[in-house]
Amino acid sequence: MDALAANYGDALVTLSSANAFSYGRKRERVRVYLDSLPLAAEAWRRAIDSDDDQAAAQTFYWFGEHSSELQSLLDLYPLPRYVRPAMRSLEPRHSSGYALGSLLGLATAAAPLVRSVTLEEKGAPALSFGVAPDQSGVPFHFHNDGFSEVLHGMKRWLFYPNRPPRFRENATSASWLRHDYPRLPRSERPQECVVGPGDLLYFPNGWWHAIINEGDAVVFMSTFL
């Protein structure tokens, strides 16, 4: 955190709203944002207690867009090594079989392997560096597949291969975990894991997922393929 403030403290970064669509944007100096993390964590905890349906849409943190001011930081990150299979044109891209096949480099019955596409052929993926306060996170959403690596703190991930039940797009993910999750029957509960420092998680294309950041300051890098 001290190194971030020293090297990038004057850089302007984009903070995004933490609802499922992340449509809100604010600009903030890195140093100002880092200094605000303890107060931001308190706001997130109050949102959990109140179970406010609009809290995520009104709460912002650093996890998305980047300007050229941070390119020197992104350039330091060693990309995860991966090979993505190229599939036949009629394969079901959002099936769990496709996701597993993509990750392991295997053919599946639903999507037979044609050939592999290397990183060099596909081009560099998009990188997103982030720093988040305790109990922040984005509620259920989906996008293309990729990786998330935690550098400091922990991230709790909740996964559904299909649309999750009973979630509110503008309530915080931590509120859902406290108030909605315990009422779900076991058959409707998500797959989940906690990712800590040095862990690298693959998230499949099209899978719905929610994240809760856990720790005084959660620092992470996301790689979107």
JOHU-V14818 format. One record per residue. N is the residue number from 1. RES is the residue in three letters. PHI is phi in degrees with one decimal (NA if undefined). Layout:
BEGIN
[[N:RES:PHI] [N:RES:PHI]]
END
This chain:
BEGIN
[[1:MET:NA] [2:ASP:-62.5] [3:ALA:-66.7] [4:LEU:-61.6] [5:ALA:-65.3] [6:ALA:-70.5] [7:ASN:-92.7] [8:TYR:-131.6] [9:GLY:-58.2] [10:ASP:-90.0] [11:ALA:-71.6] [12:LEU:-87.6] [13:VAL:-119.8] [14:THR:-96.3] [15:LEU:-97.4] [16:SER:-113.8] [17:SER:-67.3] [18:ALA:-98.9] [19:ASN:-87.6] [20:ALA:-61.0] [21:PHE:-96.5] [22:SER:49.6] [23:TYR:-86.6] [24:GLY:-80.9] [25:ARG:-138.2] [26:LYS:-138.9] [27:ARG:-111.5] [28:GLU:-149.4] [29:ARG:-71.2] [30:VAL:-56.2] [31:ARG:-63.3] [32:VAL:-63.6] [33:TYR:-63.2] [34:LEU:-62.2] [35:ASP:-66.5] [36:SER:-86.9] [37:LEU:-58.3] [38:PRO:-60.0] [39:LEU:-67.8] [40:ALA:-63.0] [41:ALA:-62.0] [42:GLU:-63.3] [43:ALA:-64.0] [44:TRP:-65.0] [45:ARG:-65.9] [46:ARG:-64.1] [47:ALA:-64.4] [48:ILE:-65.3] [49:ASP:-62.0] [50:SER:-82.0] [51:ASP:54.0] [52:ASP:-70.5] [53:ASP:-70.0] [54:GLN:-114.8] [55:ALA:-63.3] [56:ALA:-66.9] [57:ALA:-71.1] [58:GLN:-106.4] [59:THR:-119.1] [60:PHE:-124.8] [61:TYR:-153.3] [62:TRP:-90.0] [63:PHE:-152.9] [64:GLY:-124.8] [65:GLU:-67.3] [66:HIS:-135.1] [67:SER:-101.8] [68:SER:-66.9] [69:GLU:-62.9] [70:LEU:-103.8] [71:GLN:-61.1] [72:SER:-64.5] [73:LEU:-73.1] [74:LEU:-62.8] [75:ASP:-65.4] [76:LEU:-78.3] [77:TYR:-83.3] [78:PRO:-77.3] [79:LEU:-63.5] [80:PRO:-60.1] [81:ARG:-84.4] [82:TYR:-153.2] [83:VAL:-132.1] [84:ARG:-104.9] [85:PRO:-67.8] [86:ALA:-85.1] [87:MET:-109.8] [88:ARG:-65.5] [89:SER:-64.5] [90:LEU:-99.5] [91:GLU:-72.6] [92:PRO:-79.0] [93:ARG:-63.6] [94:HIS:-99.7] [95:SER:-76.1] [96:SER:-65.1] [97:GLY:-63.5] [98:TYR:-64.9] [99:ALA:-62.2] [100:LEU:-66.4] [101:GLY:-63.4] [102:SER:-63.8] [103:LEU:-69.2] [104:LEU:-93.4] [105:GLY:72.5] [106:LEU:-112.8] [107:ALA:-80.6] [108:THR:-124.7] [109:ALA:-62.6] [110:ALA:-77.7] [111:ALA:-143.1] [112:PRO:-63.6] [113:LEU:-73.3] [114:VAL:-99.5] [115:ARG:-161.9] [116:SER:-93.6] [117:VAL:-113.2] [118:THR:-84.2] [119:LEU:-58.0] [120:GLU:-65.9] [121:GLU:-71.6] [122:LYS:-79.5] [123:GLY:95.6] [124:ALA:-66.8] [125:PRO:-74.4] [126:ALA:-85.4] [127:LEU:-107.3] [128:SER:-137.6] [129:PHE:-90.3] [130:GLY:-147.8] [131:VAL:-133.6] [132:ALA:-133.6] [133:PRO:-78.1] [134:ASP:-58.5] [135:GLN:73.4] [136:SER:-77.2] [137:GLY:152.4] [138:VAL:-99.6] [139:PRO:-67.8] [140:PHE:-58.2] [141:HIS:-160.6] [142:PHE:-147.8] [143:HIS:-166.5] [144:ASN:-63.5] [145:ASP:-78.6] [146:GLY:173.8] [147:PHE:-129.8] [148:SER:-133.4] [149:GLU:-118.2] [150:VAL:-94.5] [151:LEU:-101.7] [152:HIS:-154.8] [153:GLY:83.1] [154:MET:-141.9] [155:LYS:-125.7] [156:ARG:-93.0] [157:TRP:-111.0] [158:LEU:-122.6] [159:PHE:-122.5] [160:TYR:-131.6] [161:PRO:-62.6] [162:ASN:-122.5] [163:ARG:-56.5] [164:PRO:-74.7] [165:PRO:-83.3] [166:ARG:51.5] [167:PHE:-114.9] [168:ARG:-110.1] [169:GLU:-66.4] [170:ASN:-111.4] [171:ALA:-87.9] [172:THR:-70.8] [173:SER:-63.6] [174:ALA:-68.0] [175:SER:-63.9] [176:TRP:-59.5] [177:LEU:-63.6] [178:ARG:-78.9] [179:HIS:-99.1] [180:ASP:-97.7] [181:TYR:-54.1] [182:PRO:-63.9] [183:ARG:-88.2] [184:LEU:-76.1] [185:PRO:-63.7] [186:ARG:-55.0] [187:SER:-68.2] [188:GLU:-103.8] [189:ARG:-79.8] [190:PRO:-78.3] [191:GLN:-73.8] [192:GLU:-150.1] [193:CYS:-159.5] [194:VAL:-118.3] [195:VAL:-108.4] [196:GLY:-111.4] [197:PRO:-55.9] [198:GLY:87.6] [199:ASP:-83.5] [200:LEU:-122.5] [201:LEU:-108.3] [202:TYR:-92.1] [203:PHE:-114.0] [204:PRO:-75.3] [205:ASN:-60.0] [206:GLY:83.6] [207:TRP:-78.8] [208:TRP:-72.2] [209:HIS:-150.4] [210:ALA:-127.7] [211:ILE:-131.4] [212:ILE:-124.0] [213:ASN:-82.8] [214:GLU:-129.2] [215:GLY:137.3] [216:ASP:-58.0] [217:ALA:-150.2] [218:VAL:-99.6] [219:VAL:-112.3] [220:PHE:-153.4] [221:MET:-129.1] [222:SER:-108.6] [223:THR:-118.8] [224:PHE:-100.2] [225:LEU:-87.7]]
END
